[in-house]
């Protein structure tokens, strides 16, 4: 086994508690890249080759809606005010999202959360926001998956930015319909499972998080609910965003456990 796997040198950006848990876990279950399954050092979230493949070109994503510049949906006047994404939902990015949805590893959400957190810190208009809010997941579905991917992402963003995370502002009701089985038009209609918790958010600026930004329907509905409670600004942050030429294929090929 490579000597670096047992290195106790802790990267400066990795919290001590996280570092210790990752190091000990690696002794029992050697760390692997969530995208390609290649063995990697205990403190890494993805391998070098996948990190290179995941990197987005500068200005590739529209800052208004979080979609690819060629797929901008700003003309639909979304309820959220800003959009940002860490990776494309295709290739190794899609593999990473599926590893998270299948609860194989939380590393991809942590990787994307770190990228988004750094983007937020670098943007004066975003780094002063009041809280990070994950898109909620129905309790039964969360138990089946062992986690809510959006919540893992939000937790990482909160850790990087020091902006507090809140999970008490939105609710998601149980539903028998899976989002990935719906067409774009059906997705826009099937958002009634989300509801507001009735909190006073007057003047709040909120970072709303989800694992994948597809049509924007979920983010839009949640942003509407947050603003109805008084929020003055909502920015939508997604781990991955789809591109039009990949969207239809990827949605229909999404793992059946999604």
N, C-alpha and C positions, 0 to 999 in steps of 0.2 A: 504494500500500500504506500502511495507517495508520502514522503515525509511531511509535506505541507498540510496534509489532512490533520495532523496532530499538532500543528503550530498553535501556540497560545497567544500569538500576537493578535490583538483585537483591533479591527479597523476602527478608526476614530468615530465614524458615524454610527457604529453599532452599539446600542445600549448594553451595559454590562450584563444585566439580567438576561436579555435576549441572547447575548453571546454565550453565556454559560449554558443556557438551555439548548442552544443549537449544537454546541460542542459535545455535550453529553448525549444528545439524541443521535449525533453522527456516530458515536461509538457503537450504538445498537443497530441503527439503520443508516448506513452510509449515504451521505447527501448526494442527490442527483438533480440535474437540471430538469425543471418541470416541463420544458418544451421538447427536449430531445432525449431525455433520460440518461445522458452522459454523466459519469461520476465527476463531481466537482468538490472543491474544498469546503469544509464544514461551514464557513461563514459566507459563502456565495449564495445568491438567489437564482442566478442563471449562469450558464457558461459563456465564455467570451464570444464564441461564434454566434450563439443565439442573440446575445446582447447587440452584436453588430447588425444582425439581420432585423432586429426589432427597432433599431434607432430610426426615428422619423426625421425626414429632411426639415430644415428650418422653414417655418411658415407653411408647412404642409396641411395643417388643420386650421379651419376658419375659427378665429377667436370669438366670433359671435355665436356659433352654434355647435362647435366641436366636431363637425363633419369635415371630410376632405374638401379642399377648396373647390373642386369641381362638382361636389355634391351638396353645396351649401343649401341649408333650409331656412336661412334668415328671412326669406321672403314670406314664409308662413307665419311670421311673428310669434315665435315660441315664447312661452311664459318665462323661461329662464333668460337671464341677461347676458351671460357669458358661457362659453363652452371650451373645454380643454380635454385632451385625451393623451394617453401615454404611448399607445402602439396601435397599429392596424389590426383589425380582427380578421386575420388571414395567415396562412402558413404557420410559422412558429408561434405567432401571437395567438392564433386560434388554439393551438395545442396547449399553450400555457393557460388559457381561459378554461379549457376542458379539464385540465388537471385540478383546477380550483373548484369547478362545478362538481367534479367527482370526489372531492375531498381527499385527493391523493397527496396534495401539498398546498400549503398556504403561501409558498414562496413567490408565486407569480403575482399575487395581490400585493405582497410586500415590495416586490420589485417595481411594479407600476405605481404603487403608493409613494415610493421614494421619488420617482421621476416627477409625479404630479406635485408632491410636496415642494420640491425644488423649484418647479415652475411657479407655484404660488408664492413662494418666498421672494422670487425674482420679480414679481409683478406688484408694484405698489398699490394697485387697485384691488388686489386680492388678499395680500398678506395681513390686512387688518380686519378680515371678516370675523364674525362673532362665534360661529360654530360650524362643525362639520357634521352633516346628517346623511346617513346611508339610506338608500331606497329600502324600505322594509320588506321582509319576506314573511309569508304566512308561517305560523308556528309549526304546523305539521310538516311542511316542506323543509323548514330549517332543521328540524330534528332528523329528517331523512337524509339530508345532506351533511349534517354535523356542523354546518356553519352557514352564515349568510355571506356570500362573496363580497357584496357591497359593503358590509360591515367591516370585514377584514381590511378592505381597501381604505375605508374611512378611518379606521384605527391607525393605519400606517401614516396616512396624510396628517392626522392629528399629532402623531408622534414627531413627525418631521417639522411641522409648522408651529407646534405648541398651541394650536387653536383647539379648544375643547370639542370633543365629540358628544353628540346627543342622539339618543335613540328613542326619545319619548315624545317626538313631535308628529310622527306619522304612524299609521297603522296599515296592515294589509290583511284583508279577510281571506279565509280559505276559499279556494276555487278549484274546480276539477279541470280547468282548461290551462294548458301550458302555453306560455307566450310564444315559444319557438315554433309551435304548430300553426300560428296565425299568419294571415297575410298582412301586409302593411295597413290596409284599410281596416281589417279586423282588430289589429293592435291599437289603432287610434280609438276604437270603440270600447275595447276591453281593458279599461283602466279604472273601472268603478270599484275594484277591490281595494283601492287605496283611499284612505280617509284621514282627516286631520284629527289630532288629539285634543284640540281646543285650547291650546296654550296661547298666552299673550306674547306675540313676537313683534310688537310694534317697534319699528326702527332697526330690526335685526338684518344683518347681512349674512347669508347662509351659503356654504359650500355643500351642494347636494351631490352624492356619489353613487355610482352604479358600476357594475362590471363591464357591460357592453352598451354602447349607444348605437341603436339601430335606426328606427324611424324617429326617435326622440319623443314618442308618445308617453312613455313612463316618466321620463324626466319632466316633460311638460305638465302632466297631471300633478305630480308631486310639487312642482314649482308653484302651480296655481293654488294648491292647498296651503303651502307655506305663506304665500302672499295674502291669502284670504285671512290668515291669522295675524297679519301685520308686517311681515317681512318686506323690506324695501328693495332688496336685491337678492337674487339667487343665481349662483354660478353652477353649471353642471359639469362635473368632473368624472370622466369615464376611464376605466383601465384600457379599454379598447373601443375603437370606433370602426364601423363597417364602411366599405366603399361600394358604390353602386354596382360596379361590375362584378363584385364578389358576394353581394348581400344575399341574393336569392339562393344561390348554391349553398352558402354557409348556413343559412337559417334551416334549410331542409335537411342538411347533413348533421345538424347539432345533435349531440348525444341524447338518447332517449330519456336519460335520467335528469335532463335539464328541467 
